[in-house]
């Protein structure tokens, strides 16, 4: 096996799109190689001459595969695949899974394996498949994803004096400074600050329904500079049903 060939690596399909006449471009999250983008030649269209279905039906989001590929550039060539699992998500759980997939496609660098991310993703999609409390799973996933990428939300201390976050204090979140003490409203009286009790509970992954609006606002603020100005398609397409 050459240095540019990898055999039967665990992977989750994140996104696919048509390529040329019968092929697919496929973004996968792999355990050992991070995000891998592949060309799956002849994956679309009618059955082959031998009557076998094209392998595109296996290359669907939320499919867990074993894949082999080769290639020297960022765009690899898919050589072999074996399906391990397939999760049939529906409704808001599907929309939320597509949101998580889009985050990973947008935020991950090709070929850069991030410690524990594969297991974190499985934790999320297994929870979506079991229809566990949705927004709780998403907020914790976002928080842990940011930590894994090196952009964790500094929930343990204030950015002004380095003091521990106090339950009975309110804090304003600033992209450059983290949390700084404030009153319930910021000085302009527009943006609600975050309760220290909520921040401390989030640091422990103890999320209640009452906390969810604040945590949704916080994780969006933390993700915004990483995502840039281009909107997430999953939010636009599923705005009416998408809770993310």
N, C-alpha and C positions, 0 to 999 in steps of 0.2 A: 504494500500500500504506500503510495507516495505521500509526501508531506502535505499535499493539497487535496487529499482525499480522506473523507471521514465516513466511517461505517456505522450504520444503525444507532444513531444518536437519539435519545429521547427528545421529543419536541411537541409543542402545542402550536396549531395553526392559528395565527392572529388575523390575517387578512389575505384575500386573494383578489386578483383583477385579471381580465383578459389580456393576452399578449399575442400579437400577430394573429394568424388564422385559427390555430387549434391549441395554443399553449396558454399557460397561466404564469403570472408572477405571484409568488407566494412569500409572505413574511411569516417566519416562525420564531417562537421563543424556545431556545434549546437550553438544556440544563448546563452544559459545559462550554458553550460557545456563544451565549447571549442571543441577540437577534441575528438571524440568518435570512437573507433574501435569496430566493431560488427561482430559476426558470424550470417549469415543469413542461417539457416538450410533449406535444400530442395529448394533453390532458383534457381537452374539450372536444365536443363534437359527438357524432354518432359512434356507435360501437365499432371496434376495429374489424378488420377483415376476418379475423378468427371468431368474431361474434362476442368478444369480451368487452365489457363496458370500459370507457376511458377512466383513467385513475383520478380524474378531477372530482369524481363523486366522493373520494376519500379526503380530498384537500379542502375541507370546509372548516370555518372557524369553530373552535371548541372541539376539534379532533385532536386526540393525543396519539402520536405516531412514533415509530422508529424510522428514521430517515438516513439515507446515505447520499452524500453529495461530493462534488469535486469542483475545483476552480481556484484561480489565483486572484481574481478581482472580488469586489464586494458582492457582485451578483454571481451566485454559484449555479451549478447545474445539478438538478435533482436526478439521482441515478436509481434509487430504490426506496420504496416505502412499505411499511407494514402498519396497519391500524391497530392501536391498542385499546382506545376508548373513544366514544363519541357522546357528547352531552347535548341533548336536544332541549335547549333553553327556549322559553316562550315568554311573550308579554314583556312586562317590565324587567324581568330577569334577563331576557335576551338583550334588551336595550342597554341594560347596565353592563352586561358582559361585553357588548360592542364598544361601550365607552372605555372600559378597562383596556381592551385590545388596542383602541386608538391611542390611548395614553402611552402604551408600551411602544407602539410603532413610532410615535412622534418623539419620545424621550430617550430611547435606547440608541446607543452607538453600535453600528454593525460589528459583530465579532467580539464585543466587550462583555464578557461574562460578569454578572453582578451576583455576589454571594447571596444565597438564600432566595433569590427572586423567583426561580422556577417553583420552589415550594410555596412561596407566598401567592403566586398566581393560582396554583392548584387549590390552595386554601380558599381563595375567593370563588373560583368557578364551581368547586364542590359545594360551597355554601349557596350559590345561586341555583345550582341544580336541585338542591334539597329545599329551596325556597325558604331559607332562613332569613331572619330580619335583614332587609335589604340595605337600607341606608347605613345601618351600623357597620355592616361588612365593608361597604364602599368607603366610608370615612376612615376606618382603620387601614384598609388597603392603601388609600392615598397617603396616609401618614407614613406607613412603613415603606412604601415605594420611594417617597422623598428621602427617607433616611438611608435606604439602600443606595440611592444615587448620590449621596453626599450632600443633600440639600434639606436635611431634616429641620423641622420646625423647632426652634429652641424653647421647648415647653418648661424647662426646669428652672430658668432664671430670667431676671429682667435684664434688658440690654443697656440700662442706664448706669446701674451700680453693681450689677452682678449678684444681687440678692435673690434668694430663692423666691419663686412665685408663691404668693400668699393667698389663701382661700378668700379672705375678706377684702381683697384689693381688686380694682379693675385695671385692665391693661389695654393699651392701644398697640396694634401690630403694625410695625414699619418694616418694609422689605430690607432695609439696610441695617437697622438696629435691633430687630426683634421686638420684644414686648417692652413697652415703657409704661410706668404707672400713669393713670388718668382717672377722671371721674367716670360715671356711667356713660357719659357722652364725651366725645373729643372736644377740644376747645372751640371748634366751630359749631358744635351742637348738632352735627349731622350723622356721623358714623358711630353706632354703639360700640363701646369697648367690650372686651371679653372679661368675664368673671374669672378670677384666679382659681376658684373652685372647679370651673369647667376645664380650664387648662390643666390643672393637676390630675383631674380624672382622665382626661384624654391621654396624658402621658402614661397612665397606667392601663390604657385601652379599656377603660370602664365607661362605656358610652350608653346614655339613656336617651329616650325619645325626646325629652325636653331639651337636651343639649344639641340635637341634630341641626336646627337652623343655624346656630352659631358655628358649629364645626364645618358645615357646608360652606359658609362664608369664609372661614379661615383657610380651608384647604384650597378653595378657588384662588384666594389671594396668594398663597404660597406657590401654586402651580403656574400662575399667570406669567411670571417672567421667563419661565422655562418653555412655555408653549408659544410665546410671541403673540403677534397680532392675528395670525390665521385662526379662525374659529374651528372648534372641534365639529366635525361633520355629524358625529353621533348625537351631539346636543341639538344641532339644527334639524336633523331628520326626525328625531323622536321627541321634540320639545314637549308635546302635549302629554306623553306618557312617561317620559324619562324623568326619574327622580334625582338624577345626579347633578 
